[in-house]
Amino acid sequence: MKTFKELLALTHEQEQPQRLMFLFANAESKNPKKSKKHQQGTIEPVMCVDKLPEELSTFAALKAEADSIEKNWNFVFIASLSGENGMTPSADDAEPFLNKMANDVQTGNNVGRYVIYDRDENPIELEANQ
């Protein structure tokens, strides 16, 4: 997923209504002098939020809203939750999935299932440390 705009467009193309879940995280490199491709470090969840696609306009707006709460993040992990029978998932429906996202980020498990952007909307690929 190259851009946030493409991600939002994709949510509107789904058969069932979607709720987007965002986990903002702070990554710290253990070896910042290595090339970006070979850096290692830790990622800590900072905050989570869920939103309907209609509540979002641009990545810049999402970033500004996040920064108004907490500026200490450098990655955002994004997942989508599908509704059923034309019903949009509620915030209560999203809560266990947000908890799972936080656990996945802390442990490094299954991070490949999330769309990840840095603060400048660059797509990020993370690999769990083997």
Rosetta constraint file for C-alpha pairs under 8 A:
AtomPair CA 1 CA 6 HARMONIC 6.86 0.50
AtomPair CA 1 CA 7 HARMONIC 6.55 0.50
AtomPair CA 1 CA 115 HARMONIC 7.02 0.50
AtomPair CA 1 CA 123 HARMONIC 7.10 0.50
AtomPair CA 2 CA 6 HARMONIC 7.07 0.50
AtomPair CA 2 CA 122 HARMONIC 7.53 0.50
AtomPair CA 2 CA 123 HARMONIC 6.09 0.50
AtomPair CA 3 CA 7 HARMONIC 6.55 0.50
AtomPair CA 3 CA 121 HARMONIC 6.91 0.50
AtomPair CA 3 CA 122 HARMONIC 7.72 0.50
AtomPair CA 3 CA 123 HARMONIC 7.51 0.50
AtomPair CA 4 CA 8 HARMONIC 6.27 0.50
AtomPair CA 4 CA 58 HARMONIC 7.12 0.50
AtomPair CA 4 CA 59 HARMONIC 5.99 0.50
AtomPair CA 4 CA 121 HARMONIC 7.20 0.50
AtomPair CA 5 CA 9 HARMONIC 6.21 0.50
AtomPair CA 5 CA 58 HARMONIC 6.73 0.50
AtomPair CA 5 CA 59 HARMONIC 7.60 0.50
AtomPair CA 6 CA 10 HARMONIC 6.12 0.50
AtomPair CA 7 CA 11 HARMONIC 6.50 0.50
AtomPair CA 8 CA 12 HARMONIC 6.77 0.50
AtomPair CA 8 CA 53 HARMONIC 6.29 0.50
AtomPair CA 9 CA 13 HARMONIC 6.66 0.50
AtomPair CA 10 CA 14 HARMONIC 6.75 0.50
AtomPair CA 11 CA 17 HARMONIC 7.71 0.50
AtomPair CA 11 CA 18 HARMONIC 6.23 0.50
AtomPair CA 11 CA 53 HARMONIC 6.96 0.50
AtomPair CA 11 CA 80 HARMONIC 7.95 0.50
AtomPair CA 12 CA 17 HARMONIC 7.57 0.50
AtomPair CA 12 CA 18 HARMONIC 7.83 0.50
AtomPair CA 12 CA 53 HARMONIC 7.72 0.50
AtomPair CA 14 CA 18 HARMONIC 7.60 0.50
AtomPair CA 16 CA 82 HARMONIC 5.96 0.50
AtomPair CA 16 CA 83 HARMONIC 5.40 0.50
AtomPair CA 16 CA 84 HARMONIC 6.31 0.50
AtomPair CA 16 CA 85 HARMONIC 7.24 0.50
AtomPair CA 16 CA 86 HARMONIC 5.59 0.50
AtomPair CA 16 CA 87 HARMONIC 7.49 0.50
AtomPair CA 16 CA 88 HARMONIC 7.58 0.50
AtomPair CA 17 CA 82 HARMONIC 5.99 0.50
AtomPair CA 17 CA 83 HARMONIC 5.23 0.50
AtomPair CA 17 CA 84 HARMONIC 7.74 0.50
AtomPair CA 17 CA 86 HARMONIC 6.29 0.50
AtomPair CA 17 CA 87 HARMONIC 6.55 0.50
AtomPair CA 17 CA 88 HARMONIC 5.00 0.50
AtomPair CA 17 CA 89 HARMONIC 7.54 0.50
AtomPair CA 18 CA 52 HARMONIC 6.79 0.50
AtomPair CA 18 CA 53 HARMONIC 7.12 0.50
AtomPair CA 18 CA 80 HARMONIC 6.30 0.50
AtomPair CA 18 CA 81 HARMONIC 5.54 0.50
AtomPair CA 18 CA 82 HARMONIC 4.71 0.50
AtomPair CA 18 CA 83 HARMONIC 5.91 0.50
AtomPair CA 18 CA 88 HARMONIC 6.11 0.50
AtomPair CA 18 CA 89 HARMONIC 6.83 0.50
AtomPair CA 19 CA 50 HARMONIC 6.74 0.50
AtomPair CA 19 CA 51 HARMONIC 5.82 0.50
AtomPair CA 19 CA 52 HARMONIC 4.79 0.50
AtomPair CA 19 CA 53 HARMONIC 6.58 0.50
AtomPair CA 19 CA 80 HARMONIC 5.72 0.50
AtomPair CA 19 CA 81 HARMONIC 5.17 0.50
AtomPair CA 19 CA 82 HARMONIC 6.65 0.50
AtomPair CA 19 CA 83 HARMONIC 7.78 0.50
AtomPair CA 19 CA 88 HARMONIC 6.95 0.50
AtomPair CA 19 CA 89 HARMONIC 6.09 0.50
AtomPair CA 19 CA 90 HARMONIC 7.68 0.50
AtomPair CA 19 CA 94 HARMONIC 7.67 0.50
AtomPair CA 20 CA 50 HARMONIC 5.53 0.50
AtomPair CA 20 CA 51 HARMONIC 5.28 0.50
AtomPair CA 20 CA 52 HARMONIC 5.95 0.50
AtomPair CA 20 CA 53 HARMONIC 6.55 0.50
AtomPair CA 20 CA 78 HARMONIC 6.92 0.50
AtomPair CA 20 CA 79 HARMONIC 5.86 0.50
AtomPair CA 20 CA 80 HARMONIC 4.52 0.50
AtomPair CA 20 CA 81 HARMONIC 6.30 0.50
AtomPair CA 21 CA 48 HARMONIC 7.39 0.50
AtomPair CA 21 CA 49 HARMONIC 5.95 0.50
AtomPair CA 21 CA 50 HARMONIC 4.26 0.50
AtomPair CA 21 CA 51 HARMONIC 6.44 0.50
AtomPair CA 21 CA 78 HARMONIC 5.62 0.50
AtomPair CA 21 CA 79 HARMONIC 5.21 0.50
AtomPair CA 21 CA 80 HARMONIC 6.00 0.50
AtomPair CA 21 CA 81 HARMONIC 7.53 0.50
AtomPair CA 21 CA 94 HARMONIC 7.26 0.50
AtomPair CA 21 CA 98 HARMONIC 6.66 0.50
AtomPair CA 22 CA 48 HARMONIC 5.53 0.50
AtomPair CA 22 CA 49 HARMONIC 5.29 0.50
AtomPair CA 22 CA 50 HARMONIC 5.98 0.50
AtomPair CA 22 CA 76 HARMONIC 6.41 0.50
AtomPair CA 22 CA 77 HARMONIC 5.63 0.50
AtomPair CA 22 CA 78 HARMONIC 4.75 0.50
AtomPair CA 22 CA 79 HARMONIC 6.76 0.50
AtomPair CA 22 CA 98 HARMONIC 7.74 0.50
AtomPair CA 23 CA 45 HARMONIC 6.73 0.50
AtomPair CA 23 CA 46 HARMONIC 7.41 0.50
AtomPair CA 23 CA 47 HARMONIC 5.89 0.50
AtomPair CA 23 CA 48 HARMONIC 4.39 0.50
AtomPair CA 23 CA 49 HARMONIC 6.65 0.50
AtomPair CA 23 CA 76 HARMONIC 5.54 0.50
AtomPair CA 23 CA 77 HARMONIC 5.02 0.50
AtomPair CA 23 CA 78 HARMONIC 6.55 0.50
AtomPair CA 23 CA 98 HARMONIC 7.37 0.50
AtomPair CA 23 CA 101 HARMONIC 7.08 0.50
AtomPair CA 23 CA 102 HARMONIC 7.04 0.50
AtomPair CA 24 CA 45 HARMONIC 6.08 0.50
AtomPair CA 24 CA 46 HARMONIC 5.51 0.50
AtomPair CA 24 CA 47 HARMONIC 5.32 0.50
AtomPair CA 24 CA 48 HARMONIC 6.17 0.50
AtomPair CA 24 CA 73 HARMONIC 5.98 0.50
AtomPair CA 24 CA 74 HARMONIC 7.43 0.50
AtomPair CA 24 CA 75 HARMONIC 5.87 0.50
AtomPair CA 24 CA 76 HARMONIC 4.41 0.50
AtomPair CA 24 CA 77 HARMONIC 6.36 0.50
AtomPair CA 25 CA 43 HARMONIC 6.36 0.50
AtomPair CA 25 CA 44 HARMONIC 5.42 0.50
AtomPair CA 25 CA 45 HARMONIC 4.26 0.50
AtomPair CA 25 CA 46 HARMONIC 4.94 0.50
AtomPair CA 25 CA 47 HARMONIC 7.08 0.50
AtomPair CA 25 CA 73 HARMONIC 5.07 0.50
AtomPair CA 25 CA 74 HARMONIC 6.21 0.50
AtomPair CA 25 CA 75 HARMONIC 5.27 0.50
AtomPair CA 25 CA 76 HARMONIC 6.10 0.50
AtomPair CA 25 CA 77 HARMONIC 7.66 0.50
AtomPair CA 26 CA 43 HARMONIC 5.59 0.50
AtomPair CA 26 CA 44 HARMONIC 5.33 0.50
AtomPair CA 26 CA 45 HARMONIC 6.43 0.50
AtomPair CA 26 CA 46 HARMONIC 6.52 0.50
AtomPair CA 26 CA 72 HARMONIC 6.43 0.50
AtomPair CA 26 CA 73 HARMONIC 4.34 0.50
AtomPair CA 26 CA 74 HARMONIC 5.24 0.50
AtomPair CA 26 CA 75 HARMONIC 6.37 0.50
AtomPair CA 27 CA 41 HARMONIC 6.84 0.50
AtomPair CA 27 CA 42 HARMONIC 5.62 0.50
AtomPair CA 27 CA 43 HARMONIC 4.25 0.50
AtomPair CA 27 CA 44 HARMONIC 6.41 0.50
AtomPair CA 27 CA 73 HARMONIC 7.50 0.50
AtomPair CA 27 CA 74 HARMONIC 6.52 0.50
AtomPair CA 27 CA 75 HARMONIC 7.26 0.50
AtomPair CA 28 CA 41 HARMONIC 5.41 0.50
AtomPair CA 28 CA 42 HARMONIC 5.47 0.50
AtomPair CA 28 CA 43 HARMONIC 6.46 0.50
AtomPair CA 29 CA 39 HARMONIC 6.49 0.50
AtomPair CA 29 CA 40 HARMONIC 5.66 0.50
AtomPair CA 29 CA 41 HARMONIC 4.17 0.50
AtomPair CA 29 CA 42 HARMONIC 6.68 0.50
AtomPair CA 30 CA 39 HARMONIC 7.26 0.50
AtomPair CA 30 CA 40 HARMONIC 5.58 0.50
AtomPair CA 30 CA 41 HARMONIC 4.70 0.50
AtomPair CA 30 CA 42 HARMONIC 7.65 0.50
AtomPair CA 31 CA 39 HARMONIC 5.94 0.50
AtomPair CA 31 CA 40 HARMONIC 6.25 0.50
AtomPair CA 31 CA 41 HARMONIC 7.36 0.50
AtomPair CA 32 CA 36 HARMONIC 7.88 0.50
AtomPair CA 32 CA 39 HARMONIC 6.42 0.50
AtomPair CA 34 CA 38 HARMONIC 6.14 0.50
AtomPair CA 34 CA 39 HARMONIC 5.74 0.50
AtomPair CA 35 CA 39 HARMONIC 6.29 0.50
AtomPair CA 43 CA 105 HARMONIC 6.65 0.50
AtomPair CA 43 CA 106 HARMONIC 6.41 0.50
AtomPair CA 44 CA 105 HARMONIC 7.01 0.50
AtomPair CA 44 CA 106 HARMONIC 5.92 0.50
AtomPair CA 45 CA 102 HARMONIC 6.00 0.50
AtomPair CA 45 CA 105 HARMONIC 6.85 0.50
AtomPair CA 45 CA 106 HARMONIC 6.92 0.50
AtomPair CA 46 CA 70 HARMONIC 7.97 0.50
AtomPair CA 46 CA 72 HARMONIC 7.51 0.50
AtomPair CA 46 CA 73 HARMONIC 6.72 0.50
AtomPair CA 48 CA 98 HARMONIC 6.71 0.50
AtomPair CA 49 CA 98 HARMONIC 7.77 0.50
AtomPair CA 50 CA 91 HARMONIC 6.64 0.50
AtomPair CA 50 CA 94 HARMONIC 6.93 0.50
AtomPair CA 51 CA 55 HARMONIC 6.31 0.50
AtomPair CA 51 CA 56 HARMONIC 7.54 0.50
AtomPair CA 52 CA 56 HARMONIC 7.23 0.50
AtomPair CA 56 CA 61 HARMONIC 7.58 0.50
AtomPair CA 56 CA 62 HARMONIC 7.04 0.50
AtomPair CA 57 CA 61 HARMONIC 6.70 0.50
AtomPair CA 57 CA 62 HARMONIC 7.83 0.50
AtomPair CA 58 CA 62 HARMONIC 6.46 0.50
AtomPair CA 59 CA 63 HARMONIC 6.03 0.50
AtomPair CA 59 CA 121 HARMONIC 6.99 0.50
AtomPair CA 60 CA 64 HARMONIC 6.09 0.50
AtomPair CA 61 CA 65 HARMONIC 6.16 0.50
AtomPair CA 62 CA 66 HARMONIC 6.14 0.50
AtomPair CA 63 CA 67 HARMONIC 6.00 0.50
AtomPair CA 63 CA 119 HARMONIC 7.25 0.50
AtomPair CA 64 CA 68 HARMONIC 6.18 0.50
AtomPair CA 65 CA 69 HARMONIC 6.93 0.50
AtomPair CA 66 CA 70 HARMONIC 6.09 0.50
AtomPair CA 66 CA 71 HARMONIC 7.07 0.50
AtomPair CA 67 CA 71 HARMONIC 4.47 0.50
AtomPair CA 67 CA 72 HARMONIC 7.98 0.50
AtomPair CA 73 CA 119 HARMONIC 7.87 0.50
AtomPair CA 74 CA 118 HARMONIC 5.54 0.50
AtomPair CA 74 CA 119 HARMONIC 5.39 0.50
AtomPair CA 75 CA 116 HARMONIC 6.65 0.50
AtomPair CA 75 CA 117 HARMONIC 5.63 0.50
AtomPair CA 75 CA 118 HARMONIC 4.41 0.50
AtomPair CA 75 CA 119 HARMONIC 6.16 0.50
AtomPair CA 76 CA 116 HARMONIC 5.58 0.50
AtomPair CA 76 CA 117 HARMONIC 5.46 0.50
AtomPair CA 76 CA 118 HARMONIC 6.40 0.50
AtomPair CA 76 CA 119 HARMONIC 7.66 0.50
AtomPair CA 77 CA 114 HARMONIC 5.86 0.50
AtomPair CA 77 CA 115 HARMONIC 5.76 0.50
AtomPair CA 77 CA 116 HARMONIC 4.57 0.50
AtomPair CA 77 CA 117 HARMONIC 6.86 0.50
AtomPair CA 78 CA 114 HARMONIC 5.53 0.50
AtomPair CA 78 CA 115 HARMONIC 5.05 0.50
AtomPair CA 78 CA 116 HARMONIC 6.18 0.50
AtomPair CA 79 CA 113 HARMONIC 7.94 0.50
AtomPair CA 79 CA 114 HARMONIC 5.61 0.50
AtomPair CA 79 CA 115 HARMONIC 6.64 0.50
AtomPair CA 81 CA 89 HARMONIC 6.96 0.50
AtomPair CA 81 CA 94 HARMONIC 7.13 0.50
AtomPair CA 82 CA 88 HARMONIC 7.32 0.50
AtomPair CA 82 CA 89 HARMONIC 6.70 0.50
AtomPair CA 83 CA 87 HARMONIC 5.34 0.50
AtomPair CA 83 CA 88 HARMONIC 4.72 0.50
AtomPair CA 83 CA 89 HARMONIC 4.93 0.50
AtomPair CA 84 CA 88 HARMONIC 7.14 0.50
AtomPair CA 84 CA 89 HARMONIC 7.74 0.50
AtomPair CA 89 CA 93 HARMONIC 5.78 0.50
AtomPair CA 89 CA 94 HARMONIC 7.04 0.50
AtomPair CA 90 CA 94 HARMONIC 6.46 0.50
AtomPair CA 91 CA 95 HARMONIC 6.35 0.50
AtomPair CA 92 CA 96 HARMONIC 7.92 0.50
AtomPair CA 93 CA 97 HARMONIC 7.82 0.50
AtomPair CA 94 CA 98 HARMONIC 6.17 0.50
AtomPair CA 95 CA 99 HARMONIC 6.29 0.50
AtomPair CA 96 CA 100 HARMONIC 6.25 0.50
AtomPair CA 97 CA 101 HARMONIC 6.14 0.50
AtomPair CA 98 CA 102 HARMONIC 6.29 0.50
AtomPair CA 99 CA 103 HARMONIC 6.27 0.50
AtomPair CA 100 CA 104 HARMONIC 6.00 0.50
AtomPair CA 101 CA 105 HARMONIC 6.13 0.50
AtomPair CA 102 CA 106 HARMONIC 6.16 0.50
AtomPair CA 103 CA 107 HARMONIC 6.09 0.50
AtomPair CA 104 CA 108 HARMONIC 5.52 0.50
AtomPair CA 104 CA 109 HARMONIC 4.85 0.50
AtomPair CA 104 CA 110 HARMONIC 6.07 0.50
AtomPair CA 104 CA 111 HARMONIC 6.28 0.50
AtomPair CA 105 CA 109 HARMONIC 6.79 0.50
AtomPair CA 105 CA 111 HARMONIC 6.37 0.50
AtomPair CA 108 CA 127 HARMONIC 7.87 0.50
AtomPair CA 108 CA 128 HARMONIC 5.20 0.50
AtomPair CA 108 CA 129 HARMONIC 7.51 0.50
AtomPair CA 109 CA 128 HARMONIC 6.64 0.50
AtomPair CA 111 CA 126 HARMONIC 6.88 0.50
AtomPair CA 111 CA 127 HARMONIC 7.43 0.50
AtomPair CA 111 CA 128 HARMONIC 7.46 0.50
AtomPair CA 112 CA 125 HARMONIC 7.30 0.50
AtomPair CA 112 CA 126 HARMONIC 6.70 0.50
AtomPair CA 112 CA 127 HARMONIC 7.21 0.50
AtomPair CA 115 CA 123 HARMONIC 7.59 0.50
AtomPair CA 115 CA 124 HARMONIC 7.85 0.50
AtomPair CA 116 CA 123 HARMONIC 5.82 0.50
AtomPair CA 116 CA 124 HARMONIC 5.29 0.50
AtomPair CA 116 CA 125 HARMONIC 7.05 0.50
AtomPair CA 117 CA 121 HARMONIC 5.11 0.50
AtomPair CA 117 CA 122 HARMONIC 5.26 0.50
AtomPair CA 117 CA 123 HARMONIC 4.54 0.50
AtomPair CA 117 CA 124 HARMONIC 5.41 0.50
AtomPair CA 118 CA 122 HARMONIC 5.42 0.50
AtomPair CA 118 CA 123 HARMONIC 6.68 0.50
AtomPair CA 118 CA 124 HARMONIC 6.67 0.50
